[in-house]
Amino acid sequence: MKIKVIAVGRLKENYLKEAFRYYRKKIKNHDLEIIELPDEKAPENYSKQKIEQVKKKEGKKILSHIEIHSYVFALDILGKNYTTEKLKKSIEKANNRGFREIVFIIGASNGLCLEVLQRAHERISFSPMTFPHQLMRIILVEQLANIK
């Protein structure tokens, strides 16, 4: 099965890149594609309206990489909490339903726009805590490596 991770922003620090490569090598059962999209600049003093505009720009880029026959998971702090086993079962269920690929979306620090969240079949959270989106990519790949 093909798994695609669409992430806004790049891994910048070498220690993050190294951790990501380590867990990616452990993924044996799936074809994994990583799409890194540039994040839009959004200074902290932006109004809520400006931040929504930034999220919509990022959202257009994200949606352009999702096929019609993809099963989509949006990583969202307000999503349902998943265990590794529940994630595995959701992926298996999507595969059994005939979806061609599984897509995981990781937004930038301001989150995902409504259009992306609506495109998702499932909104998932790995924790009620907030993690940097770069670290979240490593956590996601580590979880995918543990799904046998």
KETORTOR-66336 format. One record per residue: residue number from 0; chain; x, y, z of N, C-alpha, C in turn. Coordinates in nm, 3 decimals. Layout:
<node ropa="NUM" lummi="A" n_u="X" n_v="Y" n_w="Z" ca_u="X" ca_v="Y" ca_w="Z" c_u="X" c_v="Y" c_w="Z"/>
...
END
This chain:
<node ropa="0" lummi="A" n_u="0.083" n_v="-0.117" n_w="0.000" ca_u="0.000" ca_v="0.000" ca_w="0.000" c_u="0.088" c_v="0.124" c_w="0.000"/>
<node ropa="1" lummi="A" n_u="0.043" n_v="0.226" n_w="-0.071" ca_u="0.118" ca_v="0.350" ca_w="-0.076" c_u="0.071" c_v="0.442" c_w="0.036"/>
<node ropa="2" lummi="A" n_u="0.167" n_v="0.500" n_w="0.107" ca_u="0.139" ca_v="0.598" ca_w="0.210" c_u="0.211" c_v="0.726" c_w="0.171"/>
<node ropa="3" lummi="A" n_u="0.137" n_v="0.836" n_w="0.177" ca_u="0.192" ca_v="0.967" ca_w="0.145" c_u="0.179" c_v="1.055" c_w="0.268"/>
<node ropa="4" lummi="A" n_u="0.288" n_v="1.124" n_w="0.301" ca_u="0.286" ca_v="1.222" ca_w="0.408" c_u="0.306" c_v="1.358" c_w="0.344"/>
<node ropa="5" lummi="A" n_u="0.207" n_v="1.444" n_w="0.360" ca_u="0.217" ca_v="1.581" ca_w="0.310" c_u="0.241" c_v="1.669" c_w="0.432"/>
<node ropa="6" lummi="A" n_u="0.354" n_v="1.737" n_w="0.433" ca_u="0.392" ca_v="1.818" ca_w="0.548" c_u="0.427" c_v="1.959" c_w="0.503"/>
<node ropa="7" lummi="A" n_u="0.373" n_v="2.055" n_w="0.574" ca_u="0.407" ca_v="2.195" ca_w="0.547" c_u="0.532" c_v="2.228" c_w="0.626"/>
<node ropa="8" lummi="A" n_u="0.631" n_v="2.278" n_w="0.557" ca_u="0.759" ca_v="2.310" ca_w="0.620" c_u="0.861" c_v="2.200" c_w="0.597"/>
<node ropa="9" lummi="A" n_u="0.985" n_v="2.234" n_w="0.620" ca_u="1.095" ca_v="2.140" ca_w="0.598" c_u="1.160" c_v="2.105" c_w="0.732"/>
<node ropa="10" lummi="A" n_u="1.218" n_v="1.986" n_w="0.734" ca_u="1.303" ca_v="1.951" ca_w="0.847" c_u="1.433" c_v="2.028" c_w="0.829"/>
<node ropa="11" lummi="A" n_u="1.469" n_v="2.109" n_w="0.926" ca_u="1.585" ca_v="2.196" ca_w="0.909" c_u="1.708" c_v="2.146" c_w="0.985"/>
<node ropa="12" lummi="A" n_u="1.689" n_v="2.107" n_w="1.107" ca_u="1.802" ca_v="2.067" ca_w="1.190" c_u="1.847" c_v="1.927" c_w="1.154"/>
<node ropa="13" lummi="A" n_u="1.978" n_v="1.906" n_w="1.157" ca_u="2.034" ca_v="1.775" ca_w="1.121" c_u="1.986" c_v="1.663" c_w="1.212"/>
<node ropa="14" lummi="A" n_u="1.971" n_v="1.690" n_w="1.341" ca_u="1.927" ca_v="1.585" ca_w="1.433" c_u="1.784" c_v="1.541" c_w="1.401"/>
<node ropa="15" lummi="A" n_u="1.699" n_v="1.632" n_w="1.352" ca_u="1.563" ca_v="1.593" ca_w="1.312" c_u="1.566" c_v="1.511" c_w="1.183"/>
<node ropa="16" lummi="A" n_u="1.649" n_v="1.553" n_w="1.089" ca_u="1.664" ca_v="1.479" ca_w="0.963" c_u="1.715" c_v="1.338" c_w="0.990"/>
<node ropa="17" lummi="A" n_u="1.810" n_v="1.327" n_w="1.080" ca_u="1.868" ca_v="1.197" ca_w="1.114" c_u="1.763" c_v="1.105" c_w="1.179"/>
<node ropa="18" lummi="A" n_u="1.687" n_v="1.159" n_w="1.272" ca_u="1.580" ca_v="1.080" ca_w="1.337" c_u="1.477" c_v="1.037" c_w="1.235"/>
<node ropa="19" lummi="A" n_u="1.440" n_v="1.127" n_w="1.145" ca_u="1.342" ca_v="1.094" ca_w="1.042" c_u="1.394" c_v="0.980" c_w="0.954"/>
<node ropa="20" lummi="A" n_u="1.518" n_v="0.990" n_w="0.907" ca_u="1.577" ca_v="0.884" ca_w="0.823" c_u="1.581" c_v="0.750" c_w="0.896"/>
<node ropa="21" lummi="A" n_u="1.613" n_v="0.754" n_w="1.024" ca_u="1.620" ca_v="0.632" ca_w="1.105" c_u="1.486" c_v="0.558" c_w="1.103"/>
<node ropa="22" lummi="A" n_u="1.377" n_v="0.628" n_w="1.131" ca_u="1.246" ca_v="0.562" ca_w="1.134" c_u="1.194" c_v="0.530" c_w="0.995"/>
<node ropa="23" lummi="A" n_u="1.226" n_v="0.612" n_w="0.898" ca_u="1.180" ca_v="0.584" ca_w="0.761" c_u="1.239" c_v="0.451" c_w="0.710"/>
<node ropa="24" lummi="A" n_u="1.365" n_v="0.425" n_w="0.745" ca_u="1.429" ca_v="0.299" ca_w="0.702" c_u="1.359" c_v="0.177" c_w="0.761"/>
<node ropa="25" lummi="A" n_u="1.293" n_v="0.195" n_w="0.875" ca_u="1.226" ca_v="0.083" ca_w="0.941" c_u="1.092" c_v="0.048" c_w="0.877"/>
<node ropa="26" lummi="A" n_u="1.041" n_v="0.134" n_w="0.791" ca_u="0.912" ca_v="0.107" ca_w="0.727" c_u="0.936" c_v="0.011" c_w="0.612"/>
<node ropa="27" lummi="A" n_u="0.886" n_v="-0.110" n_w="0.628" ca_u="0.913" ca_v="-0.214" ca_w="0.530" c_u="0.789" c_v="-0.255" c_w="0.451"/>
<node ropa="28" lummi="A" n_u="0.671" n_v="-0.242" n_w="0.511" ca_u="0.550" ca_v="-0.296" ca_w="0.450" c_u="0.481" c_v="-0.199" c_w="0.355"/>
<node ropa="29" lummi="A" n_u="0.528" n_v="-0.076" n_w="0.347" ca_u="0.457" ca_v="0.024" ca_w="0.269" c_u="0.553" c_v="0.104" c_w="0.182"/>
<node ropa="30" lummi="A" n_u="0.500" n_v="0.152" n_w="0.069" ca_u="0.570" ca_v="0.248" ca_w="-0.015" c_u="0.540" c_v="0.386" c_w="0.046"/>
<node ropa="31" lummi="A" n_u="0.643" n_v="0.457" n_w="0.088" ca_u="0.625" ca_v="0.584" ca_w="0.157" c_u="0.676" c_v="0.700" c_w="0.071"/>
<node ropa="32" lummi="A" n_u="0.589" n_v="0.798" n_w="0.049" ca_u="0.626" ca_v="0.919" ca_w="-0.023" c_u="0.610" c_v="1.038" c_w="0.072"/>
<node ropa="33" lummi="A" n_u="0.710" n_v="1.124" n_w="0.075" ca_u="0.706" ca_v="1.244" ca_w="0.159" c_u="0.700" c_v="1.365" c_w="0.067"/>
<node ropa="34" lummi="A" n_u="0.603" n_v="1.451" n_w="0.090" ca_u="0.592" ca_v="1.575" ca_w="0.014" c_u="0.606" c_v="1.690" c_w="0.114"/>
<node ropa="35" lummi="A" n_u="0.711" n_v="1.767" n_w="0.097" ca_u="0.734" ca_v="1.884" ca_w="0.181" c_u="0.690" c_v="2.008" c_w="0.104"/>
<node ropa="36" lummi="A" n_u="0.599" n_v="2.083" n_w="0.162" ca_u="0.550" ca_v="2.205" ca_w="0.099" c_u="0.604" c_v="2.326" c_w="0.175"/>
<node ropa="37" lummi="A" n_u="0.638" n_v="2.432" n_w="0.103" ca_u="0.687" ca_v="2.550" ca_w="0.174" c_u="0.577" c_v="2.613" c_w="0.258"/>
<node ropa="38" lummi="A" n_u="0.615" n_v="2.656" n_w="0.378" ca_u="0.515" ca_v="2.723" ca_w="0.461" c_u="0.509" c_v="2.870" c_w="0.423"/>
<node ropa="39" lummi="A" n_u="0.394" n_v="2.927" n_w="0.441" ca_u="0.374" ca_v="3.070" ca_w="0.416" c_u="0.421" c_v="3.145" c_w="0.540"/>
<node ropa="40" lummi="A" n_u="0.477" n_v="3.260" n_w="0.519" ca_u="0.523" ca_v="3.342" ca_w="0.632" c_u="0.402" c_v="3.397" c_w="0.706"/>
<node ropa="41" lummi="A" n_u="0.401" n_v="3.378" n_w="0.836" ca_u="0.291" ca_v="3.426" ca_w="0.920" c_u="0.347" c_v="3.476" c_w="1.053"/>
<node ropa="42" lummi="A" n_u="0.388" n_v="3.602" n_w="1.057" ca_u="0.440" ca_v="3.656" ca_w="1.183" c_u="0.338" c_v="3.645" c_w="1.296"/>
<node ropa="43" lummi="A" n_u="0.386" n_v="3.638" n_w="1.417" ca_u="0.299" ca_v="3.621" ca_w="1.534" c_u="0.200" c_v="3.736" c_w="1.551"/>
<node ropa="44" lummi="A" n_u="0.231" n_v="3.852" n_w="1.495" ca_u="0.141" ca_v="3.967" ca_w="1.511" c_u="0.031" c_v="3.972" c_w="1.404"/>
<node ropa="45" lummi="A" n_u="0.021" n_v="3.869" n_w="1.321" ca_u="-0.086" ca_v="3.864" ca_w="1.221" c_u="-0.222" c_v="3.852" c_w="1.290"/>
<node ropa="46" lummi="A" n_u="-0.321" n_v="3.914" n_w="1.230" ca_u="-0.457" ca_v="3.902" ca_w="1.280" c_u="-0.510" c_v="3.762" c_w="1.249"/>
<node ropa="47" lummi="A" n_u="-0.620" n_v="3.725" n_w="1.313" ca_u="-0.682" ca_v="3.594" ca_w="1.285" c_u="-0.720" c_v="3.583" c_w="1.138"/>
<node ropa="48" lummi="A" n_u="-0.767" n_v="3.691" n_w="1.082" ca_u="-0.806" ca_v="3.692" ca_w="0.939" c_u="-0.685" c_v="3.665" c_w="0.850"/>
<node ropa="49" lummi="A" n_u="-0.572" n_v="3.730" n_w="0.878" ca_u="-0.450" ca_v="3.707" ca_w="0.800" c_u="-0.401" c_v="3.563" c_w="0.815"/>
<node ropa="50" lummi="A" n_u="-0.410" n_v="3.509" n_w="0.937" ca_u="-0.367" ca_v="3.371" ca_w="0.959" c_u="-0.455" c_v="3.275" c_w="0.881"/>
<node ropa="51" lummi="A" n_u="-0.584" n_v="3.301" n_w="0.876" ca_u="-0.675" ca_v="3.217" ca_w="0.796" c_u="-0.639" c_v="3.224" c_w="0.648"/>
<node ropa="52" lummi="A" n_u="-0.599" n_v="3.340" n_w="0.599" ca_u="-0.556" ca_v="3.353" ca_w="0.460" c_u="-0.431" c_v="3.269" c_w="0.434"/>
<node ropa="53" lummi="A" n_u="-0.338" n_v="3.272" n_w="0.528" ca_u="-0.215" ca_v="3.192" ca_w="0.516" c_u="-0.252" c_v="3.043" c_w="0.514"/>
<node ropa="54" lummi="A" n_u="-0.339" n_v="3.001" n_w="0.606" ca_u="-0.379" ca_v="2.860" ca_w="0.611" c_u="-0.449" c_v="2.818" c_w="0.482"/>
<node ropa="55" lummi="A" n_u="-0.528" n_v="2.906" n_w="0.422" ca_u="-0.596" ca_v="2.874" ca_w="0.296" c_u="-0.495" c_v="2.857" c_w="0.182"/>
<node ropa="56" lummi="A" n_u="-0.392" n_v="2.942" n_w="0.178" ca_u="-0.287" ca_v="2.927" ca_w="0.076" c_u="-0.217" c_v="2.792" c_w="0.091"/>
<node ropa="57" lummi="A" n_u="-0.181" n_v="2.760" n_w="0.215" ca_u="-0.117" ca_v="2.631" ca_w="0.240" c_u="-0.212" c_v="2.517" c_w="0.206"/>
<node ropa="58" lummi="A" n_u="-0.340" n_v="2.534" n_w="0.240" ca_u="-0.440" ca_v="2.432" ca_w="0.212" c_u="-0.455" c_v="2.402" c_w="0.064"/>
<node ropa="59" lummi="A" n_u="-0.450" n_v="2.504" n_w="-0.020" ca_u="-0.458" ca_v="2.482" ca_w="-0.166" c_u="-0.343" c_v="2.395" c_w="-0.213"/>
<node ropa="60" lummi="A" n_u="-0.224" n_v="2.424" n_w="-0.161" ca_u="-0.107" ca_v="2.344" ca_w="-0.198" c_u="-0.124" c_v="2.200" c_w="-0.152"/>
<node ropa="61" lummi="A" n_u="-0.173" n_v="2.183" n_w="-0.031" ca_u="-0.193" ca_v="2.048" ca_w="0.024" c_u="-0.293" c_v="1.971" c_w="-0.061"/>
<node ropa="62" lummi="A" n_u="-0.407" n_v="2.030" n_w="-0.086" ca_u="-0.514" ca_v="1.962" ca_w="-0.160" c_u="-0.472" c_v="1.926" c_w="-0.302"/>
<node ropa="63" lummi="A" n_u="-0.382" n_v="2.001" n_w="-0.361" ca_u="-0.336" ca_v="1.971" ca_w="-0.497" c_u="-0.256" c_v="1.841" c_w="-0.504"/>
<node ropa="64" lummi="A" n_u="-0.213" n_v="1.788" n_w="-0.390" ca_u="-0.135" ca_v="1.664" ca_w="-0.387" c_u="-0.216" c_v="1.543" c_w="-0.342"/>
<node ropa="65" lummi="A" n_u="-0.346" n_v="1.560" n_w="-0.328" ca_u="-0.431" ca_v="1.450" ca_w="-0.283" c_u="-0.516" c_v="1.401" c_w="-0.399"/>
<node ropa="66" lummi="A" n_u="-0.505" n_v="1.271" n_w="-0.427" ca_u="-0.584" ca_v="1.209" ca_w="-0.534" c_u="-0.727" c_v="1.185" c_w="-0.485"/>
<node ropa="67" lummi="A" n_u="-0.817" n_v="1.169" n_w="-0.580" ca_u="-0.958" ca_v="1.143" ca_w="-0.548" c_u="-0.973" c_v="1.015" c_w="-0.467"/>
<node ropa="68" lummi="A" n_u="-0.896" n_v="0.913" n_w="-0.502" ca_u="-0.909" ca_v="0.782" ca_w="-0.438" c_u="-0.812" c_v="0.763" c_w="-0.321"/>
<node ropa="69" lummi="A" n_u="-0.785" n_v="0.870" n_w="-0.249" ca_u="-0.697" ca_v="0.865" ca_w="-0.132" c_u="-0.779" c_v="0.870" c_w="-0.005"/>
<node ropa="70" lummi="A" n_u="-0.735" n_v="0.794" n_w="0.094" ca_u="-0.795" ca_v="0.800" ca_w="0.227" c_u="-0.708" c_v="0.895" c_w="0.307"/>
<node ropa="71" lummi="A" n_u="-0.769" n_v="0.998" n_w="0.365" ca_u="-0.693" ca_v="1.108" ca_w="0.424" c_u="-0.709" c_v="1.115" c_w="0.575"/>
<node ropa="72" lummi="A" n_u="-0.594" n_v="1.123" n_w="0.642" ca_u="-0.586" ca_v="1.148" ca_w="0.786" c_u="-0.527" c_v="1.289" c_w="0.802"/>
<node ropa="73" lummi="A" n_u="-0.598" n_v="1.376" n_w="0.871" ca_u="-0.543" ca_v="1.508" ca_w="0.904" c_u="-0.499" c_v="1.504" c_w="1.049"/>
<node ropa="74" lummi="A" n_u="-0.374" n_v="1.539" n_w="1.074" ca_u="-0.326" ca_v="1.548" ca_w="1.210" c_u="-0.372" c_v="1.681" c_w="1.266"/>
<node ropa="75" lummi="A" n_u="-0.450" n_v="1.673" n_w="1.372" ca_u="-0.519" ca_v="1.790" ca_w="1.425" c_u="-0.529" c_v="1.774" c_w="1.576"/>
<node ropa="76" lummi="A" n_u="-0.485" n_v="1.873" n_w="1.650" ca_u="-0.488" ca_v="1.864" ca_w="1.796" c_u="-0.630" c_v="1.842" c_w="1.848"/>
<node ropa="77" lummi="A" n_u="-0.730" n_v="1.883" n_w="1.770" ca_u="-0.869" ca_v="1.863" ca_w="1.811" c_u="-0.927" c_v="1.731" c_w="1.758"/>
<node ropa="78" lummi="A" n_u="-0.844" n_v="1.652" n_w="1.690" ca_u="-0.889" ca_v="1.524" ca_w="1.639" c_u="-0.902" c_v="1.420" c_w="1.749"/>
<node ropa="79" lummi="A" n_u="-0.946" n_v="1.301" n_w="1.708" ca_u="-0.961" ca_v="1.191" ca_w="1.804" c_u="-0.824" c_v="1.138" c_w="1.843"/>
<node ropa="80" lummi="A" n_u="-0.810" n_v="1.102" n_w="1.969" ca_u="-0.686" ca_v="1.041" ca_w="2.015" c_u="-0.678" c_v="0.898" c_w="1.963"/>
<node ropa="81" lummi="A" n_u="-0.564" n_v="0.863" n_w="1.906" ca_u="-0.544" ca_v="0.731" ca_w="1.850" c_u="-0.432" c_v="0.660" c_w="1.920"/>
<node ropa="82" lummi="A" n_u="-0.451" n_v="0.531" n_w="1.937" ca_u="-0.341" ca_v="0.445" ca_w="1.980" c_u="-0.276" c_v="0.392" c_w="1.852"/>
<node ropa="83" lummi="A" n_u="-0.161" n_v="0.329" n_w="1.866" ca_u="-0.096" ca_v="0.269" ca_w="1.751" c_u="-0.186" c_v="0.161" c_w="1.691"/>
<node ropa="84" lummi="A" n_u="-0.250" n_v="0.083" n_w="1.776" ca_u="-0.338" ca_v="-0.024" ca_w="1.728" c_u="-0.460" c_v="0.032" c_w="1.653"/>
<node ropa="85" lummi="A" n_u="-0.518" n_v="0.138" n_w="1.704" ca_u="-0.633" ca_v="0.200" ca_w="1.636" c_u="-0.590" c_v="0.257" c_w="1.501"/>
<node ropa="86" lummi="A" n_u="-0.474" n_v="0.318" n_w="1.495" ca_u="-0.423" ca_v="0.369" ca_w="1.368" c_u="-0.404" c_v="0.256" c_w="1.268"/>
<node ropa="87" lummi="A" n_u="-0.347" n_v="0.146" n_w="1.315" ca_u="-0.326" ca_v="0.030" ca_w="1.230" c_u="-0.459" c_v="-0.021" c_w="1.175"/>
<node ropa="88" lummi="A" n_u="-0.560" n_v="-0.030" n_w="1.260" ca_u="-0.691" ca_v="-0.079" ca_w="1.216" c_u="-0.756" c_v="0.016" c_w="1.116"/>
<node ropa="89" lummi="A" n_u="-0.740" n_v="0.146" n_w="1.136" ca_u="-0.796" ca_v="0.243" ca_w="1.042" c_u="-0.729" c_v="0.232" c_w="0.905"/>
<node ropa="90" lummi="A" n_u="-0.599" n_v="0.213" n_w="0.904" ca_u="-0.526" ca_v="0.197" ca_w="0.777" c_u="-0.571" c_v="0.068" c_w="0.708"/>
<node ropa="91" lummi="A" n_u="-0.582" n_v="-0.041" n_w="0.784" ca_u="-0.628" ca_v="-0.168" ca_w="0.727" c_u="-0.769" c_v="-0.156" c_w="0.671"/>
<node ropa="92" lummi="A" n_u="-0.856" n_v="-0.087" n_w="0.743" ca_u="-0.993" ca_v="-0.067" ca_w="0.698" c_u="-0.997" c_v="0.010" c_w="0.566"/>
<node ropa="93" lummi="A" n_u="-0.918" n_v="0.116" n_w="0.557" ca_u="-0.913" ca_v="0.194" ca_w="0.433" c_u="-0.860" c_v="0.109" c_w="0.318"/>
<node ropa="94" lummi="A" n_u="-0.759" n_v="0.028" n_w="0.346" ca_u="-0.703" ca_v="-0.061" ca_w="0.244" c_u="-0.807" c_v="-0.162" c_w="0.198"/>
<node ropa="95" lummi="A" n_u="-0.881" n_v="-0.220" n_w="0.291" ca_u="-0.984" ca_v="-0.319" ca_w="0.257" c_u="-1.100" c_v="-0.258" c_w="0.181"/>
<node ropa="96" lummi="A" n_u="-1.122" n_v="-0.127" n_w="0.198" ca_u="-1.228" ca_v="-0.058" ca_w="0.126" c_u="-1.183" c_v="-0.017" c_w="-0.015"/>
<node ropa="97" lummi="A" n_u="-1.060" n_v="-0.045" n_w="-0.052" ca_u="-1.013" ca_v="-0.022" ca_w="-0.188" c_u="-0.948" c_v="0.112" c_w="-0.215"/>
<node ropa="98" lummi="A" n_u="-0.914" n_v="0.186" n_w="-0.111" ca_u="-0.845" ca_v="0.312" ca_w="-0.134" c_u="-0.704" c_v="0.283" c_w="-0.186"/>
<node ropa="99" lummi="A" n_u="-0.661" n_v="0.361" n_w="-0.284" ca_u="-0.531" ca_v="0.338" ca_w="-0.349" c_u="-0.413" c_v="0.383" c_w="-0.264"/>
<node ropa="100" lummi="A" n_u="-0.435" n_v="0.486" n_w="-0.187" ca_u="-0.326" ca_v="0.536" ca_w="-0.102" c_u="-0.384" c_v="0.597" c_w="0.024"/>
<node ropa="101" lummi="A" n_u="-0.298" n_v="0.599" n_w="0.125" ca_u="-0.329" ca_v="0.663" ca_w="0.253" c_u="-0.248" c_v="0.792" c_w="0.257"/>
<node ropa="102" lummi="A" n_u="-0.312" n_v="0.901" n_w="0.294" ca_u="-0.244" ca_v="1.030" ca_w="0.303" c_u="-0.254" c_v="1.082" c_w="0.445"/>
<node ropa="103" lummi="A" n_u="-0.141" n_v="1.124" n_w="0.499" ca_u="-0.136" ca_v="1.191" ca_w="0.628" c_u="-0.095" c_v="1.336" c_w="0.602"/>
<node ropa="104" lummi="A" n_u="-0.167" n_v="1.429" n_w="0.664" ca_u="-0.139" ca_v="1.571" ca_w="0.645" c_u="-0.094" c_v="1.631" c_w="0.778"/>
<node ropa="105" lummi="A" n_u="0.021" n_v="1.697" n_w="0.772" ca_u="0.074" ca_v="1.771" ca_w="0.887" c_u="0.084" c_v="1.917" c_w="0.845"/>
<node ropa="106" lummi="A" n_u="0.007" n_v="2.001" n_w="0.910" ca_u="0.008" ca_v="2.143" ca_w="0.878" c_u="0.124" c_v="2.216" c_w="0.943"/>
<node ropa="107" lummi="A" n_u="0.128" n_v="2.345" n_w="0.916" ca_u="0.229" ca_v="2.430" ca_w="0.978" c_u="0.183" c_v="2.464" c_w="1.121"/>
<node ropa="108" lummi="A" n_u="0.256" n_v="2.552" n_w="1.185" ca_u="0.229" ca_v="2.581" ca_w="1.327" c_u="0.091" c_v="2.642" c_w="1.352"/>
<node ropa="109" lummi="A" n_u="0.029" n_v="2.702" n_w="1.251" ca_u="-0.104" ca_v="2.759" ca_w="1.270" c_u="-0.216" c_v="2.660" c_w="1.242"/>
<node ropa="110" lummi="A" n_u="-0.181" n_v="2.538" n_w="1.204" ca_u="-0.282" ca_v="2.435" ca_w="1.180" c_u="-0.327" c_v="2.428" c_w="1.035"/>
<node ropa="111" lummi="A" n_u="-0.439" n_v="2.359" n_w="1.015" ca_u="-0.492" ca_v="2.334" ca_w="0.881" c_u="-0.620" c_v="2.414" c_w="0.859"/>
<node ropa="112" lummi="A" n_u="-0.642" n_v="2.454" n_w="0.735" ca_u="-0.764" ca_v="2.528" ca_w="0.703" c_u="-0.883" c_v="2.433" c_w="0.700"/>
<node ropa="113" lummi="A" n_u="-1.001" n_v="2.491" n_w="0.705" ca_u="-1.125" ca_v="2.414" ca_w="0.710" c_u="-1.139" c_v="2.321" c_w="0.589"/>
<node ropa="114" lummi="A" n_u="-1.101" n_v="2.367" n_w="0.471" ca_u="-1.115" ca_v="2.285" ca_w="0.350" c_u="-1.033" c_v="2.156" c_w="0.359"/>
<node ropa="115" lummi="A" n_u="-0.915" n_v="2.164" n_w="0.416" ca_u="-0.832" ca_v="2.044" ca_w="0.432" c_u="-0.894" c_v="1.952" c_w="0.537"/>
<node ropa="116" lummi="A" n_u="-0.939" n_v="2.009" n_w="0.646" ca_u="-1.001" ca_v="1.928" ca_w="0.751" c_u="-1.128" c_v="1.859" c_w="0.699"/>
<node ropa="117" lummi="A" n_u="-1.202" n_v="1.926" n_w="0.613" ca_u="-1.323" ca_v="1.866" ca_w="0.556" c_u="-1.291" c_v="1.755" c_w="0.457"/>
<node ropa="118" lummi="A" n_u="-1.176" n_v="1.764" n_w="0.390" ca_u="-1.136" ca_v="1.660" ca_w="0.294" c_u="-1.093" c_v="1.532" c_w="0.365"/>
<node ropa="119" lummi="A" n_u="-1.051" n_v="1.546" n_w="0.490" ca_u="-1.001" ca_v="1.431" ca_w="0.566" c_u="-1.114" c_v="1.335" c_w="0.602"/>
<node ropa="120" lummi="A" n_u="-1.085" n_v="1.206" n_w="0.591" ca_u="-1.178" ca_v="1.104" ca_w="0.638" c_u="-1.173" c_v="1.093" c_w="0.790"/>
<node ropa="121" lummi="A" n_u="-1.052" n_v="1.115" n_w="0.844" ca_u="-1.034" ca_v="1.108" ca_w="0.988" c_u="-0.941" c_v="1.220" c_w="1.032"/>
<node ropa="122" lummi="A" n_u="-0.978" n_v="1.283" n_w="1.144" ca_u="-0.893" ca_v="1.383" ca_w="1.208" c_u="-0.838" c_v="1.317" c_w="1.333"/>
<node ropa="123" lummi="A" n_u="-0.705" n_v="1.305" n_w="1.337" ca_u="-0.645" ca_v="1.231" ca_w="1.447" c_u="-0.548" c_v="1.318" c_w="1.526"/>
<node ropa="124" lummi="A" n_u="-0.535" n_v="1.282" n_w="1.652" ca_u="-0.441" ca_v="1.349" ca_w="1.740" c_u="-0.358" c_v="1.241" c_w="1.810"/>
<node ropa="125" lummi="A" n_u="-0.230" n_v="1.264" n_w="1.819" ca_u="-0.144" ca_v="1.170" ca_w="1.889" c_u="-0.135" c_v="1.204" c_w="2.037"/>
<node ropa="126" lummi="A" n_u="-0.179" n_v="1.326" n_w="2.071" ca_u="-0.171" ca_v="1.370" ca_w="2.210" c_u="-0.249" c_v="1.500" c_w="2.223"/>
<node ropa="127" lummi="A" n_u="-0.303" n_v="1.526" n_w="2.343" ca_u="-0.365" ca_v="1.657" ca_w="2.362" c_u="-0.261" c_v="1.769" c_w="2.376"/>
<node ropa="128" lummi="A" n_u="-0.134" n_v="1.733" n_w="2.384" ca_u="-0.029" ca_v="1.834" ca_w="2.391" c_u="0.004" c_v="1.882" c_w="2.250"/>
<node ropa="129" lummi="A" n_u="0.058" n_v="2.002" n_w="2.241" ca_u="0.101" ca_v="2.058" ca_w="2.113" c_u="0.247" c_v="2.023" c_w="2.090"/>
<node ropa="130" lummi="A" n_u="0.278" n_v="1.968" n_w="1.972" ca_u="0.416" ca_v="1.937" ca_w="1.935" c_u="0.456" c_v="2.023" c_w="1.815"/>
<node ropa="131" lummi="A" n_u="0.583" n_v="2.056" n_w="1.803" ca_u="0.627" ca_v="2.125" ca_w="1.682" c_u="0.598" c_v="2.037" c_w="1.560"/>
<node ropa="132" lummi="A" n_u="0.555" n_v="2.098" n_w="1.450" ca_u="0.517" ca_v="2.017" ca_w="1.335" c_u="0.634" c_v="1.937" c_w="1.279"/>
<node ropa="133" lummi="A" n_u="0.756" n_v="1.986" n_w="1.295" ca_u="0.872" ca_v="1.908" ca_w="1.250" c_u="0.887" c_v="1.781" c_w="1.332"/>
<node ropa="134" lummi="A" n_u="0.869" n_v="1.791" n_w="1.461" ca_u="0.878" ca_v="1.674" ca_w="1.549" c_u="0.762" c_v="1.579" c_w="1.522"/>
<node ropa="135" lummi="A" n_u="0.646" n_v="1.634" n_w="1.491" ca_u="0.529" ca_v="1.550" ca_w="1.464" c_u="0.553" c_v="1.458" c_w="1.345"/>
<node ropa="136" lummi="A" n_u="0.626" n_v="1.505" n_w="1.247" ca_u="0.658" ca_v="1.422" ca_w="1.130" c_u="0.739" c_v="1.299" c_w="1.173"/>
<node ropa="137" lummi="A" n_u="0.832" n_v="1.318" n_w="1.264" ca_u="0.913" ca_v="1.206" ca_w="1.313" c_u="0.826" c_v="1.111" c_w="1.394"/>
<node ropa="138" lummi="A" n_u="0.740" n_v="1.164" n_w="1.478" ca_u="0.650" ca_v="1.079" ca_w="1.557" c_u="0.560" c_v="0.997" c_w="1.465"/>
<node ropa="139" lummi="A" n_u="0.506" n_v="1.058" n_w="1.361" ca_u="0.421" ca_v="0.987" ca_w="1.266" c_u="0.496" c_v="0.874" c_w="1.197"/>
<node ropa="140" lummi="A" n_u="0.613" n_v="0.902" n_w="1.147" ca_u="0.691" ca_v="0.800" ca_w="1.076" c_u="0.731" c_v="0.688" c_w="1.171"/>
<node ropa="141" lummi="A" n_u="0.759" n_v="0.721" n_w="1.297" ca_u="0.791" ca_v="0.619" ca_w="1.396" c_u="0.670" c_v="0.528" c_w="1.417"/>
<node ropa="142" lummi="A" n_u="0.550" n_v="0.585" n_w="1.422" ca_u="0.430" ca_v="0.506" ca_w="1.438" c_u="0.406" c_v="0.416" c_w="1.316"/>
<node ropa="143" lummi="A" n_u="0.427" n_v="0.470" n_w="1.198" ca_u="0.410" ca_v="0.390" ca_w="1.076" c_u="0.511" c_v="0.275" c_w="1.071"/>
<node ropa="144" lummi="A" n_u="0.630" n_v="0.300" n_w="1.124" ca_u="0.731" ca_v="0.193" ca_w="1.129" c_u="0.690" c_v="0.081" c_w="1.224"/>
<node ropa="145" lummi="A" n_u="0.610" n_v="0.114" n_w="1.325" ca_u="0.567" ca_v="0.015" ca_w="1.423" c_u="0.441" c_v="-0.061" c_w="1.381"/>
<node ropa="146" lummi="A" n_u="0.379" n_v="-0.017" n_w="1.273" ca_u="0.260" ca_v="-0.087" ca_w="1.225" c_u="0.307" c_v="-0.200" c_w="1.133"/>
<node ropa="147" lummi="A" n_u="0.286" n_v="-0.318" n_w="1.176" ca_u="0.332" ca_v="-0.435" ca_w="1.098" c_u="0.217" c_v="-0.496" c_w="1.020"/>
END
